[in-house]
Amino acid sequence: MTVEELMDRIESCVEQAGKLTITSVGFHSSNAMASNKTVEGIFRSFDVVLADGVAMIWASRVLGRPLGYQHRIGGDIVASHLYPIAASHGWGIFCLGGGNSGTVCRAAANLTQAHPDLKIVGTHPWYAVSDSEDTKMADTINRSGATIVLVGMGQPRQEAWIAANKDRVGAAIFIAVGGYFEHVARLAECYPAWVYRWHFNWGYRLLREPRRLWKRYSFGMLKFAFLVLNEKVNERRKT
C-alpha cells in the first residue's frame, strides 16, 4: 500500500462511518512480536500495518514478497499527508501521548501554526493506563468530537491502547505515531529530506542518540536478520 492509497482508504472509511486502525512495523517491533505472542496478536488486530524502515523492505525481498521504497511509510508520513485532507473535510484531530502535557500541547500549537485550517480538538499526555483511566480518556475524546486520534506512546504501548479502546471511542481513524509529538514539539522534522531520500533513517537516529539506540541497532538488527533468514529456510523446507 502506498501513502496515496492509504489516504483514499481513510477518506472512504470516514465517509462510510467505519473505523480504521493504522500502525507501522520496523525491525524492533518485529523482534518484539517474535518473542511475545500477546504483542504479535495486538499488531495483527490492526486494519493497516505499514512497513517502516529499510529493514522491512530488505526482509520483504528476501522472503519473496518484495515491497518498493514507496511502501516504506511511518506514522509521521501518514500524519503529514493526512493534514491537508483532514483540514479540507473539517475533521477534528485529538493528539494523545508525548512525554508530558507541555510536549503534546507544543506539538498541537506548532501543527496549528503550520496548518492554519487544521482542527486540533484536544490533547492529552501519556498516562498510566488502567480500565478506569481508559474510560475517562475515551469520554474526553468523545466529547471533543474527534474524527482522528493520533496516539504517540511508543511501541507496543500505543498499539495496545488503540486495540483496547477503539470501540469505546467514537472516532473513525486511529493512527499510532510513536515519538512524532516530540519531534513536532521542538519544530524539528522527524528526519531531514536527505535522510528520506537515502533511506538512512536508522543511521540518522543512531547518530543523534547513540547511547540509547546502539544496542537496538546492533543486536536488534542481527536478531531481525536471523529471524528473516530462518523464515526463509523454513519456507524452502516446506516446498
Residue frames as a rotation matrix with the C-alpha (Angstrom) as fourth column:
MET 1
0.574 0.819 0.000 0.00
0.819 -0.574 0.000 0.00
0.000 0.000 -1.000 0.00
THR 2
-0.486 -0.674 0.556 1.29
0.650 -0.704 -0.285 3.45
0.584 0.223 0.781 -0.94
VAL 3
-0.812 0.160 -0.562 0.55
0.381 -0.584 -0.717 6.57
-0.443 -0.796 0.413 1.09
GLU 4
-0.770 0.561 -0.305 -1.82
-0.633 -0.608 0.479 7.76
0.083 0.562 0.823 -1.64
GLU 5
-0.370 0.628 -0.685 -3.78
0.011 0.740 0.673 4.51
0.929 0.241 -0.280 -1.46
LEU 6
-0.593 0.099 -0.799 -3.91
0.791 0.260 -0.555 4.81
0.153 -0.960 -0.233 2.31
MET 7
-0.910 0.274 -0.310 -5.31
-0.164 -0.927 -0.338 8.35
-0.380 -0.257 0.889 2.11
ASP 8
-0.528 0.744 -0.409 -8.06
-0.592 0.023 0.806 7.07
0.609 0.668 0.428 -0.21
ARG 9
-0.337 0.378 -0.863 -8.88
0.483 0.856 0.186 4.29
0.809 -0.354 -0.470 2.24
ILE 10
-0.816 0.011 -0.578 -9.04
0.534 -0.368 -0.761 6.75
-0.221 -0.930 0.295 5.15
GLU 11
-0.815 0.537 -0.220 -11.43
-0.572 -0.805 0.158 9.04
-0.092 0.254 0.963 3.27
SER 12
-0.352 0.696 -0.626 -13.66
-0.313 0.543 0.779 6.10
0.882 0.470 0.026 2.34
CYS 13
-0.547 0.083 -0.833 -13.68
0.688 0.612 -0.391 4.87
0.477 -0.786 -0.392 5.93
VAL 14
-0.889 0.205 -0.409 -14.80
0.145 -0.722 -0.677 8.23
-0.434 -0.661 0.612 7.32
GLU 15
-0.672 0.651 -0.352 -17.43
-0.713 -0.443 0.544 8.66
0.198 0.617 0.762 4.60
GLN 16
-0.151 0.601 -0.785 -18.86
-0.161 0.769 0.619 5.22
0.975 0.220 -0.019 5.39
ALA 17
0.390 0.280 0.877 -18.80
-0.847 -0.266 0.461 5.83
0.363 -0.922 0.133 9.18
GLY 18
0.712 -0.216 -0.668 -16.36
0.220 0.972 -0.079 2.96
0.666 -0.090 0.740 9.70
LYS 19
0.802 -0.570 0.180 -13.27
-0.389 -0.269 0.881 2.52
-0.454 -0.777 -0.437 11.84
LEU 20
0.750 -0.644 -0.152 -9.66
0.140 0.379 -0.915 2.11
0.647 0.665 0.374 10.77
THR 21
0.828 -0.559 0.043 -6.62
-0.123 -0.107 0.987 1.34
-0.546 -0.822 -0.158 12.91
ILE 22
0.818 -0.574 0.035 -3.19
0.026 -0.025 -0.999 2.08
0.575 0.818 -0.006 11.45
THR 23
0.705 -0.705 0.082 0.32
-0.240 -0.129 0.962 1.35
-0.668 -0.698 -0.260 12.68
SER 24
0.623 -0.594 -0.509 3.75
-0.586 0.076 -0.807 0.72
0.518 0.801 -0.301 11.20
VAL 25
0.921 -0.305 0.244 6.24
0.071 0.746 0.663 -2.05
-0.384 -0.593 0.708 11.91
GLY 26
0.430 -0.869 -0.244 10.02
-0.815 -0.257 -0.519 -1.88
0.388 0.422 -0.819 11.83
PHE 27
-0.095 -0.527 -0.845 12.66
-0.101 0.849 -0.518 -4.41
0.990 0.036 -0.134 12.83
HIS 28
-0.876 -0.263 0.405 12.38
-0.394 -0.099 -0.914 -3.50
0.280 -0.960 -0.017 16.55
SER 29
-0.110 0.919 0.378 8.64
-0.930 0.038 -0.366 -4.17
-0.351 -0.392 0.851 16.74
SER 30
0.439 0.194 -0.877 9.08
-0.627 0.766 -0.145 -7.28
0.644 0.613 0.458 14.57
ASN 31
-0.588 -0.717 -0.376 11.54
-0.134 0.544 -0.828 -8.62
0.798 -0.436 -0.416 17.15
ALA 32
-0.740 0.373 0.560 9.05
-0.649 -0.178 -0.739 -7.86
-0.176 -0.911 0.374 19.92
MET 33
0.325 0.914 -0.242 6.33
-0.946 0.313 -0.086 -9.76
-0.003 0.257 0.966 18.08
ALA 34
0.127 -0.354 -0.927 8.61
-0.406 0.833 -0.374 -12.75
0.905 0.424 -0.038 17.55
SER 35
-0.781 -0.541 -0.313 9.28
0.076 0.414 -0.907 -13.04
0.620 -0.732 -0.282 21.29
ASN 36
-0.842 0.540 -0.007 5.82
-0.110 -0.185 -0.977 -12.15
-0.529 -0.821 0.215 22.65
LYS 37
-0.725 0.598 0.343 2.62
0.669 0.489 0.560 -13.69
0.167 0.636 -0.754 21.31
THR 38
0.149 0.790 -0.594 0.47
0.809 -0.443 -0.386 -11.09
-0.568 -0.424 -0.706 23.06
VAL 39
-0.207 -0.328 -0.922 2.30
-0.199 -0.908 0.368 -8.29
-0.958 0.259 0.123 21.27
GLU 40
-0.983 -0.152 0.108 2.02
0.057 0.304 0.951 -10.18
-0.177 0.940 -0.290 17.98
GLY 41
-0.358 0.927 0.113 -1.73
0.932 0.363 -0.026 -10.53
-0.065 0.096 -0.993 18.49
ILE 42
0.178 0.376 -0.910 -2.12
0.388 -0.876 -0.286 -6.81
-0.904 -0.302 -0.301 19.13
PHE 43
-0.564 -0.463 -0.684 -0.31
-0.412 -0.560 0.719 -5.86
-0.716 0.687 0.125 15.91
ARG 44
-0.955 0.202 0.217 -2.24
0.297 0.619 0.727 -8.46
0.012 0.759 -0.651 13.90
SER 45
-0.141 0.964 -0.226 -5.51
0.854 0.004 -0.519 -6.93
-0.500 -0.266 -0.824 15.11
PHE 46
-0.310 -0.024 -0.950 -4.77
-0.135 -0.988 0.069 -3.70
-0.941 0.149 0.304 13.22
ASP 47
0.718 0.667 0.198 -6.52
0.162 0.116 -0.980 -2.99
-0.677 0.736 -0.025 9.94
VAL 48
0.860 -0.499 0.107 -3.42
-0.029 -0.258 -0.966 -1.48
0.510 0.827 -0.236 8.31
VAL 49
0.655 -0.754 -0.054 0.15
0.214 0.116 0.970 -2.44
-0.725 -0.647 0.237 9.22
LEU 50
0.947 -0.294 -0.127 2.73
-0.261 -0.476 -0.840 -0.48
0.187 0.829 -0.528 7.23
ALA 51
0.493 -0.861 -0.123 6.40
0.847 0.507 -0.160 -1.22
0.201 -0.026 0.979 6.61
ASP 52
0.979 -0.174 0.109 8.53
-0.197 -0.943 0.267 1.32
0.057 -0.283 -0.958 8.49
GLY 53
0.345 -0.930 0.125 12.20
-0.577 -0.105 0.810 1.28
-0.740 -0.352 -0.573 7.65
VAL 54
0.110 -0.404 -0.908 14.59
-0.971 0.149 -0.184 -0.07
0.210 0.903 -0.376 5.07
ALA 55
-0.800 -0.412 0.436 14.99
-0.530 0.826 -0.191 -3.30
-0.281 -0.384 -0.879 7.06
MET 56
-0.031 0.882 0.471 11.39
-0.134 0.463 -0.876 -4.20
-0.991 -0.090 0.103 6.27
ILE 57
0.620 0.165 -0.767 11.96
-0.752 -0.152 -0.641 -3.61
-0.222 0.975 0.029 2.57
TRP 58
-0.431 -0.855 -0.288 15.01
-0.879 0.470 -0.078 -5.90
0.202 0.220 -0.954 2.72
ALA 59
-0.677 0.204 0.707 13.01
-0.294 0.806 -0.514 -8.57
-0.675 -0.556 -0.485 4.55
SER 60
0.409 0.910 -0.072 10.18
-0.399 0.107 -0.911 -8.43
-0.821 0.401 0.407 2.02
ARG 61
0.415 -0.322 -0.851 12.63
-0.895 0.027 -0.446 -9.06
0.167 0.946 -0.277 -0.80
VAL 62
-0.709 -0.685 0.170 14.42
-0.706 0.684 -0.184 -11.90
0.010 -0.250 -0.968 0.97
LEU 63
-0.552 0.572 0.607 11.08
-0.096 0.679 -0.728 -13.59
-0.829 -0.460 -0.320 1.63
GLY 64
-0.866 0.112 0.488 9.96
0.493 0.359 0.793 -13.22
-0.086 0.927 -0.366 -1.98
ARG 65
0.289 0.956 0.042 7.23
0.957 -0.287 -0.043 -10.65
-0.029 0.052 -0.998 -1.33
PRO 66
-0.591 -0.806 0.046 9.10
0.806 -0.592 -0.014 -7.54
0.038 0.029 0.999 -2.45
LEU 67
0.635 0.667 -0.390 8.00
0.679 -0.723 -0.130 -4.05
-0.368 -0.182 -0.912 -1.48
GLY 68
0.122 -0.565 0.816 9.26
0.673 -0.557 -0.486 -0.88
0.729 0.609 0.313 -3.12
TYR 69
-0.789 -0.496 -0.362 10.63
0.601 -0.502 -0.622 2.08
0.127 -0.708 0.695 -1.19
GLN 70
-0.626 0.641 0.445 7.33
-0.406 -0.755 0.515 3.88
0.666 0.142 0.732 -1.82
HIS 71
0.377 0.764 -0.523 5.78
0.095 0.530 0.843 1.34
0.922 -0.367 0.127 0.57
ARG 72
-0.428 -0.560 -0.710 8.08
0.815 0.101 -0.571 2.38
0.391 -0.823 0.413 3.45
ILE 73
-0.051 0.586 0.809 5.63
-0.051 -0.810 0.584 4.50
0.997 -0.011 0.071 5.46
GLY 74
-0.788 -0.219 -0.576 5.98
0.557 0.149 -0.817 5.51
0.264 -0.964 0.005 9.11
GLY 75
0.082 0.880 -0.468 3.36
0.980 -0.155 -0.121 7.14
-0.179 -0.449 -0.875 11.29
ASP 76
-0.252 -0.253 -0.934 4.93
0.229 -0.953 0.197 10.57
-0.940 -0.164 0.298 10.76
ILE 77
-0.992 -0.112 -0.056 4.47
-0.035 -0.184 0.982 10.25
-0.120 0.977 0.179 6.99
VAL 78
-0.416 0.909 0.026 0.86
0.851 0.379 0.364 9.15
0.321 0.174 -0.931 7.39
ALA 79
0.127 0.481 -0.868 0.08
0.798 -0.569 -0.199 12.12
-0.590 -0.667 -0.456 9.63
SER 80
-0.528 -0.419 -0.739 1.76
0.016 -0.874 0.485 14.72
-0.849 0.244 0.468 7.42
HIS 81
-0.972 0.218 0.092 -0.12
0.114 0.088 0.990 13.52
0.207 0.972 -0.111 4.32
LEU 82
-0.322 0.914 -0.247 -3.39
0.922 0.362 0.137 13.41
0.215 -0.184 -0.959 6.23
TYR 83
-0.506 0.102 -0.857 -3.42
0.524 -0.753 -0.399 17.02
-0.686 -0.650 0.327 7.48
PRO 84
-0.906 0.193 -0.376 -4.49
-0.389 -0.729 0.564 18.71
-0.165 0.657 0.735 4.21
ILE 85
-0.609 0.714 -0.345 -7.25
0.168 0.542 0.823 16.13
0.775 0.444 -0.450 3.74
ALA 86
-0.326 0.466 -0.823 -8.45
0.945 0.187 -0.268 16.49
0.029 -0.865 -0.501 7.34
ALA 87
-0.723 0.000 -0.690 -8.46
0.183 -0.964 -0.192 20.28
-0.666 -0.265 0.698 7.03
SER 88
-0.903 0.364 -0.230 -10.44
-0.356 -0.333 0.873 20.22
0.241 0.870 0.430 3.79
HIS 89
-0.322 0.805 -0.499 -13.12
0.351 0.591 0.726 17.99
0.879 0.058 -0.473 5.37
GLY 90
0.026 0.292 0.956 -13.13
-0.707 -0.670 0.224 19.76
0.707 -0.682 0.189 8.74
TRP 91
0.527 0.115 -0.842 -12.18
0.314 0.894 0.318 16.58
0.790 -0.432 0.435 10.60
GLY 92
0.687 -0.267 0.676 -11.13
-0.692 -0.524 0.496 17.09
0.222 -0.809 -0.544 14.21
ILE 93
0.182 -0.731 -0.658 -7.84
0.081 0.678 -0.730 15.59
0.980 0.079 0.182 15.42
PHE 94
0.920 0.030 0.391 -7.10
-0.387 -0.095 0.917 14.53
0.065 -0.995 -0.076 19.01
CYS 95
0.116 -0.963 -0.243 -3.42
-0.389 0.182 -0.903 14.19
0.914 0.199 -0.353 19.98
LEU 96
0.924 0.216 0.315 -2.81
-0.377 0.377 0.846 11.61
0.064 -0.901 0.430 22.73
GLY 97
0.683 -0.712 -0.162 0.66
0.717 0.696 -0.037 10.91
0.139 -0.091 0.986 24.06
GLY 98
0.289 -0.686 0.668 4.01
-0.136 -0.720 -0.681 12.62
0.948 0.106 -0.301 24.23
GLY 99
-0.491 -0.632 -0.600 6.16
0.466 0.392 -0.794 12.64
0.736 -0.669 0.102 27.32
ASN 100
-0.628 0.311 -0.714 4.15
0.629 -0.339 -0.700 15.29
-0.459 -0.888 0.017 29.19
SER 101
0.420 0.907 -0.035 1.39
0.736 -0.363 -0.572 17.85
-0.532 0.214 -0.819 28.72
GLY 102
0.254 -0.399 -0.881 3.88
-0.290 -0.901 0.324 20.50
-0.923 0.173 -0.344 27.61
THR 103
-0.761 -0.615 0.203 5.16
-0.043 0.361 0.932 18.31
-0.647 0.701 -0.301 24.79
VAL 104
-0.461 0.636 0.619 1.81
0.868 0.469 0.165 17.43
-0.185 0.613 -0.768 23.27
CYS 105
0.549 0.655 -0.520 0.47
0.536 -0.753 -0.382 20.98
-0.642 -0.069 -0.764 23.71
ARG 106
-0.082 -0.667 -0.741 3.50
-0.394 -0.661 0.638 22.45
-0.915 0.344 -0.209 21.95
ALA 107
-0.844 -0.198 0.498 3.14
0.302 0.593 0.746 19.87
-0.443 0.780 -0.441 19.19
ALA 108
0.040 0.954 0.297 -0.52
0.951 0.055 -0.303 20.80
-0.305 0.295 -0.905 18.71
ALA 109
0.538 0.120 -0.834 0.30
0.104 -0.992 -0.075 24.52
-0.837 -0.046 -0.546 18.66
ASN 110
-0.471 -0.804 -0.364 3.04
-0.355 -0.204 0.912 24.00
-0.807 0.559 -0.189 16.08
LEU 111
-0.683 0.304 0.665 0.76
0.662 0.643 0.386 21.87
-0.310 0.703 -0.640 13.91
THR 112
0.416 0.899 -0.140 -1.94
0.779 -0.431 -0.456 24.54
-0.470 0.081 -0.879 14.02
GLN 113
0.265 -0.409 -0.873 0.60
-0.250 -0.904 0.348 27.20
-0.931 0.126 -0.342 13.09
ALA 114
-0.778 -0.627 0.026 1.87
-0.179 0.263 0.948 25.13
-0.602 0.733 -0.317 10.16
HIS 115
-0.767 0.614 0.186 -1.65
0.502 0.394 0.770 24.16
0.399 0.684 -0.610 9.06
PRO 116
-0.937 0.319 0.142 -3.99
-0.347 -0.796 -0.496 27.06
-0.045 -0.514 0.856 9.99
ASP 117
-0.144 0.953 -0.267 -7.12
-0.867 0.009 0.498 25.24
0.477 0.303 0.825 8.77
LEU 118
-0.470 -0.102 -0.877 -6.37
0.105 0.980 -0.170 22.11
0.876 -0.173 -0.450 10.79
LYS 119
0.395 0.691 0.605 -8.77
-0.638 -0.268 0.722 21.40
0.661 -0.671 0.335 13.69
ILE 120
-0.675 -0.532 -0.511 -6.90
0.115 0.608 -0.785 20.15
0.729 -0.589 -0.349 16.76
VAL 121
0.215 0.932 0.292 -9.84
-0.276 -0.229 0.934 19.45
0.937 -0.281 0.208 19.06
GLY 122
0.912 0.097 0.398 -7.94
-0.407 0.114 0.906 18.13
0.043 -0.989 0.144 22.07
THR 123
-0.009 -0.942 -0.336 -4.65
-0.409 0.310 -0.858 16.98
0.912 0.130 -0.388 23.57
HIS 124
0.867 0.145 0.477 -3.66
-0.498 0.268 0.825 14.74
-0.008 -0.952 0.305 26.45
PRO 125
-0.122 -0.989 -0.078 -0.25
-0.972 0.135 -0.192 13.42
0.200 0.053 -0.978 27.54
TRP 126
-0.272 -0.091 -0.958 0.65
-0.067 0.995 -0.076 9.81
0.960 0.044 -0.277 28.12
TYR 127
0.092 0.352 0.931 -0.89
-0.964 -0.203 0.172 8.43
0.250 -0.914 0.321 31.30
ALA 128
-0.853 -0.345 0.392 -0.72
-0.469 0.836 -0.285 5.33
-0.230 -0.427 -0.875 33.49
VAL 129
-0.429 0.709 -0.560 -3.12
-0.598 0.242 0.764 3.04
0.677 0.663 0.320 31.68
SER 130
-0.919 0.321 0.228 -5.92
0.044 0.658 -0.751 1.37
-0.391 -0.681 -0.619 33.64
ASP 131
-0.513 0.778 0.362 -9.51
0.828 0.338 0.447 0.48
0.226 0.529 -0.818 32.81
SER 132
0.354 0.680 -0.642 -10.93
0.812 -0.564 -0.149 3.39
-0.463 -0.469 -0.752 34.80
GLU 133
-0.190 -0.504 -0.843 -8.47
-0.032 -0.855 0.518 5.88
-0.981 0.125 0.146 33.30
ASP 134
-0.932 -0.105 0.346 -9.12
0.317 0.218 0.923 4.50
-0.173 0.970 -0.170 29.82
THR 135
-0.059 0.991 0.117 -12.84
0.998 0.057 0.021 5.10
0.014 0.118 -0.993 30.32
LYS 136
0.383 0.132 -0.914 -12.19
0.391 -0.920 0.031 8.70
-0.837 -0.369 -0.404 31.35
MET 137
-0.606 -0.705 -0.369 -9.87
-0.082 -0.405 0.910 9.18
-0.791 0.582 0.188 28.37
ALA 138
-0.724 0.419 0.548 -12.44
0.689 0.402 0.603 7.75
0.032 0.814 -0.580 25.97
ASP 139
0.340 0.887 -0.312 -15.07
0.895 -0.407 -0.181 10.12
-0.288 -0.218 -0.933 27.37
THR 140
0.061 -0.416 -0.907 -12.70
0.082 -0.904 0.420 13.07
-0.995 -0.100 -0.021 26.90
ILE 141
-0.903 -0.425 0.062 -12.02
0.066 0.005 0.998 12.16
-0.424 0.905 0.023 23.27
ASN 142
-0.404 0.830 0.385 -15.71
0.912 0.331 0.243 11.57
0.074 0.449 -0.890 22.58
ARG 143
0.416 0.560 -0.716 -16.63
0.645 -0.737 -0.202 14.98
-0.641 -0.378 -0.668 23.99
SER 144
-0.373 -0.662 -0.650 -14.08
-0.055 -0.683 0.728 16.57
-0.926 0.308 0.219 21.66
GLY 145
0.691 0.710 -0.140 -15.87
-0.237 0.039 -0.971 15.19
-0.683 0.704 0.195 18.59
ALA 146
-0.255 -0.913 -0.319 -12.60
-0.703 -0.051 0.709 13.97
-0.663 0.405 -0.629 17.08
THR 147
0.820 0.388 -0.420 -12.63
-0.572 0.531 -0.625 12.07
-0.020 0.753 0.658 13.80
ILE 148
0.443 -0.785 -0.433 -8.93
0.063 0.510 -0.858 11.14
0.894 0.353 0.276 14.03
VAL 149
0.934 -0.258 0.247 -6.89
-0.278 -0.090 0.956 10.12
-0.224 -0.962 -0.156 17.08
LEU 150
0.334 -0.912 -0.240 -3.09
-0.286 0.144 -0.947 10.26
0.898 0.385 -0.213 16.87
VAL 151
0.991 0.030 0.129 -1.57
-0.131 0.359 0.924 8.07
-0.019 -0.933 0.360 19.60
GLY 152
0.322 -0.946 -0.048 2.10
-0.259 -0.040 -0.965 8.54
0.911 0.323 -0.258 20.45
MET 153
0.782 0.012 0.623 3.01
-0.620 0.117 0.776 6.35
-0.064 -0.993 0.099 23.42
GLY 154
-0.376 -0.926 -0.023 5.79
-0.916 0.368 0.163 4.23
-0.142 0.083 -0.986 21.95
GLN 155
0.286 0.440 -0.852 5.52
-0.628 0.757 0.180 0.66
0.724 0.483 0.492 20.71
PRO 156
-0.727 0.686 0.031 3.79
0.409 0.396 0.822 -1.56
0.551 0.611 -0.568 21.69
ARG 157
-0.734 0.445 -0.514 2.04
0.450 -0.249 -0.858 0.57
-0.509 -0.860 -0.018 24.34
GLN 158
-0.614 0.503 -0.608 0.30
-0.617 -0.787 -0.028 2.76
-0.492 0.358 0.794 21.77
GLU 159
-0.618 0.376 -0.690 -0.93
-0.460 0.539 0.706 -0.24
0.637 0.754 -0.160 19.77
ALA 160
-0.752 0.336 -0.567 -2.21
0.606 0.693 -0.391 -1.89
0.261 -0.638 -0.725 22.96
TRP 161
-0.696 0.506 -0.509 -4.11
0.043 -0.679 -0.733 1.30
-0.716 -0.532 0.451 23.85
ILE 162
-0.566 0.490 -0.663 -5.72
-0.824 -0.369 0.430 1.54
-0.034 0.790 0.612 20.41
ALA 163
-0.673 0.285 -0.683 -6.70
-0.065 0.897 0.438 -2.14
0.737 0.339 -0.585 20.39
ALA 164
-0.728 0.346 -0.592 -8.25
0.685 0.374 -0.625 -1.85
0.005 -0.861 -0.509 23.87
ASN 165
-0.474 0.467 -0.746 -10.06
0.294 -0.715 -0.634 1.46
-0.830 -0.520 0.202 23.36
LYS 166
-0.998 0.029 -0.054 -11.07
-0.061 -0.379 0.923 1.81
0.007 0.925 0.380 19.71
ASP 167
-0.451 0.889 -0.084 -14.59
0.594 0.369 0.715 0.54
0.667 0.272 -0.694 20.42
ARG 168
-0.036 0.408 -0.912 -15.08
0.923 -0.336 -0.187 2.97
-0.383 -0.849 -0.365 23.34
VAL 169
-0.497 -0.298 -0.815 -14.13
0.073 -0.950 0.303 5.96
-0.865 0.091 0.494 21.23
GLY 170
0.502 0.850 0.159 -16.38
0.296 0.004 -0.955 7.35
-0.813 0.527 -0.249 18.53
ALA 171
0.043 -0.573 -0.818 -13.52
-0.731 -0.576 0.365 8.48
-0.681 0.583 -0.444 16.29
ALA 172
0.923 0.344 -0.173 -13.10
-0.352 0.573 -0.740 6.78
-0.156 0.744 0.650 12.91
ILE 173
0.605 -0.774 -0.184 -9.32
0.043 0.263 -0.964 6.76
0.795 0.575 0.193 12.43
PHE 174
0.896 -0.413 0.163 -6.66
-0.186 -0.017 0.982 5.71
-0.403 -0.911 -0.092 14.96
ILE 175
0.695 -0.715 -0.079 -3.01
0.001 0.110 -0.994 6.16
0.719 0.691 0.078 14.00
ALA 176
0.767 -0.557 -0.317 -0.01
0.504 0.218 0.836 5.04
-0.397 -0.801 0.448 16.08
VAL 177
0.871 -0.361 0.333 2.67
0.009 -0.667 -0.745 7.71
0.491 0.652 -0.578 15.63
GLY 178
0.287 -0.837 -0.466 5.47
0.861 0.439 -0.257 6.78
0.420 -0.328 0.847 18.08
GLY 179
-0.175 -0.493 -0.852 7.70
0.828 -0.541 0.143 9.72
-0.532 -0.681 0.504 19.02
TYR 180
-0.156 0.156 0.975 6.12
0.863 -0.459 0.212 12.06
0.480 0.875 -0.063 16.48
PHE 181
0.827 0.557 0.079 4.85
0.448 -0.736 0.508 14.59
0.341 -0.385 -0.858 19.04
GLU 182
0.467 -0.735 -0.491 8.34
0.506 -0.233 0.830 15.06
-0.725 -0.636 0.264 20.49
HIS 183
-0.484 -0.651 0.585 9.68
0.845 -0.175 0.505 15.97
-0.226 0.739 0.635 17.05
VAL 184
0.049 0.597 0.801 6.82
0.708 -0.586 0.394 18.34
0.705 0.547 -0.451 16.23
ALA 185
0.803 0.299 -0.515 7.02
0.594 -0.473 0.651 19.99
-0.049 -0.829 -0.557 19.67
ARG 186
0.153 -0.824 -0.545 10.56
0.331 -0.477 0.814 21.18
-0.931 -0.305 0.200 19.01
LEU 187
0.712 0.253 -0.655 9.76
-0.440 -0.566 -0.697 22.23
-0.548 0.784 -0.292 15.43
ALA 188
-0.463 -0.884 -0.068 12.05
-0.681 0.305 0.665 19.53
-0.568 0.354 -0.743 14.10
GLU 189
0.314 0.473 -0.823 11.22
-0.868 0.495 -0.046 17.36
0.386 0.729 0.565 11.15
CYS 190
0.881 0.016 0.473 11.28
-0.254 0.859 0.445 13.71
-0.399 -0.512 0.761 12.08
TYR 191
0.102 -0.885 0.454 14.06
0.704 0.387 0.596 13.37
-0.703 0.259 0.662 9.51
PRO 192
-0.189 -0.232 -0.954 15.66
-0.448 -0.845 0.294 15.85
-0.874 0.483 0.055 7.10
ALA 193
0.679 0.550 -0.485 14.80
-0.646 0.135 -0.751 15.44
-0.348 0.824 0.447 3.43
TRP 194
-0.022 -0.768 -0.640 18.16
-0.905 0.287 -0.313 13.85
0.424 0.572 -0.702 2.58
VAL 195
-0.699 -0.186 0.691 17.59
-0.566 0.734 -0.375 11.10
-0.437 -0.653 -0.618 5.16
TYR 196
0.325 0.882 0.340 14.32
-0.275 0.433 -0.859 10.10
-0.905 0.186 0.383 3.46
ARG 197
0.621 -0.084 -0.780 16.00
-0.784 -0.106 -0.612 10.33
-0.031 0.991 -0.131 0.05
TRP 198
-0.270 -0.850 -0.453 18.83
-0.770 0.473 -0.429 7.97
0.578 0.233 -0.782 1.01
HIS 199
0.617 0.616 -0.491 16.66
-0.194 0.723 0.663 5.74
0.763 -0.314 0.565 3.25
PHE 200
-0.388 -0.889 -0.244 19.06
0.220 0.167 -0.961 6.42
0.895 -0.427 0.131 6.13
ASN 201
0.443 0.681 0.583 16.51
-0.397 -0.434 0.809 6.86
0.804 -0.590 0.078 8.93
TRP 202
0.892 -0.077 -0.445 18.07
0.383 0.654 0.653 4.27
0.241 -0.753 0.613 11.20
GLY 203
-0.045 -0.999 -0.014 21.58
0.920 -0.036 -0.391 5.71
0.390 -0.030 0.920 10.81
TYR 204
-0.262 0.029 0.965 20.38
-0.020 -0.999 0.025 9.25
0.965 -0.013 0.262 11.45
ARG 205
0.754 0.598 0.273 18.64
-0.314 -0.036 0.949 8.22
0.577 -0.801 0.161 14.67
LEU 206
0.685 -0.563 -0.463 21.70
0.710 0.658 0.251 6.28
0.164 -0.500 0.850 15.81
LEU 207
-0.313 -0.835 0.453 23.96
0.675 -0.531 -0.512 9.28
0.668 0.146 0.730 15.22
ARG 208
-0.061 0.390 0.919 21.62
-0.346 -0.872 0.347 11.51
0.936 -0.296 0.188 17.25
GLU 209
0.511 0.330 0.793 21.07
-0.854 0.095 0.511 9.11
0.094 -0.939 0.331 20.16
PRO 210
-0.080 -0.616 -0.784 23.97
-0.527 0.693 -0.492 6.61
0.846 0.374 -0.380 20.21
ARG 211
-0.845 -0.298 0.444 23.76
-0.527 0.327 -0.785 5.74
0.089 -0.897 -0.433 23.92
ARG 212
-0.160 0.894 0.418 20.07
-0.707 0.191 -0.681 4.89
-0.689 -0.405 0.602 23.80
LEU 213
0.681 0.640 -0.355 19.98
-0.657 0.320 -0.683 3.15
-0.324 0.699 0.638 20.44
TRP 214
-0.201 -0.834 -0.514 23.28
-0.973 0.232 0.004 1.37
0.116 0.501 -0.858 19.82
LYS 215
-0.752 -0.044 0.657 22.10
-0.278 0.926 -0.257 -1.90
-0.597 -0.376 -0.709 21.36
ARG 216
0.295 0.946 0.134 18.81
-0.145 0.182 -0.973 -1.76
-0.944 0.268 0.191 19.48
TYR 217
0.728 0.041 -0.684 20.52
-0.659 -0.231 -0.715 -1.18
-0.188 0.972 -0.141 16.14
SER 218
-0.389 -0.878 -0.281 23.37
-0.906 0.419 -0.056 -3.64
0.167 0.233 -0.958 16.62
PHE 219
-0.912 0.055 0.406 21.91
-0.116 0.916 -0.384 -6.63
-0.393 -0.397 -0.829 18.46
GLY 220
-0.018 1.000 -0.020 18.38
-0.224 -0.023 -0.974 -5.83
-0.974 -0.013 0.224 17.33
MET 221
0.328 0.099 -0.939 19.26
-0.927 -0.156 -0.340 -5.81
-0.180 0.983 0.040 13.65
LEU 222
-0.722 -0.637 -0.270 21.23
-0.666 0.745 0.024 -9.04
0.186 0.197 -0.962 14.00
LYS 223
-0.680 0.553 0.481 18.26
-0.007 0.652 -0.759 -10.70
-0.733 -0.519 -0.439 15.68
PHE 224
0.312 0.844 -0.436 15.92
-0.484 -0.254 -0.837 -9.43
-0.817 0.473 0.330 12.98
ALA 225
-0.049 -0.418 -0.907 18.21
-0.992 0.128 -0.006 -10.67
0.119 0.899 -0.421 10.20
PHE 226
-0.938 -0.295 0.183 18.37
-0.329 0.923 -0.199 -14.09
-0.110 -0.246 -0.963 11.87
LEU 227
-0.296 0.913 0.280 14.56
-0.056 0.276 -0.960 -14.25
-0.953 -0.300 -0.031 12.13
VAL 228
0.407 0.442 -0.799 14.12
-0.768 -0.308 -0.561 -13.32
-0.495 0.842 0.215 8.46
LEU 229
-0.342 -0.632 -0.695 16.72
-0.892 0.452 0.028 -15.79
0.296 0.630 -0.718 7.21
ASN 230
-0.893 0.077 0.444 15.31
-0.178 0.845 -0.504 -18.52
-0.414 -0.529 -0.741 9.45
GLU 231
0.118 0.992 -0.046 11.85
-0.288 -0.010 -0.958 -17.88
-0.950 0.126 0.285 7.99
LYS 232
0.238 -0.114 -0.964 13.34
-0.969 -0.095 -0.228 -18.15
-0.066 0.989 -0.134 4.50
VAL 233
-0.796 -0.588 -0.147 14.94
-0.587 0.808 -0.051 -21.50
0.149 0.046 -0.988 5.33
ASN 234
-0.615 0.632 0.471 11.67
-0.043 0.570 -0.820 -22.81
-0.787 -0.525 -0.324 6.79
GLU 235
0.357 0.759 -0.545 9.76
-0.622 -0.242 -0.745 -21.77
-0.697 0.605 0.385 3.68
ARG 236
-0.127 -0.487 -0.864 12.22
-0.960 0.279 -0.016 -23.63
0.249 0.828 -0.503 1.46
ARG 237
-0.929 -0.229 0.292 11.88
-0.323 0.886 -0.333 -26.76
-0.182 -0.404 -0.896 3.59
LYS 238
-0.192 0.953 0.235 8.12
-0.188 0.200 -0.962 -26.71
-0.963 -0.229 0.140 3.10
THR 239
0.473 0.365 -0.802 8.44
-0.805 -0.190 -0.562 -26.63
-0.357 0.911 0.204 -0.70
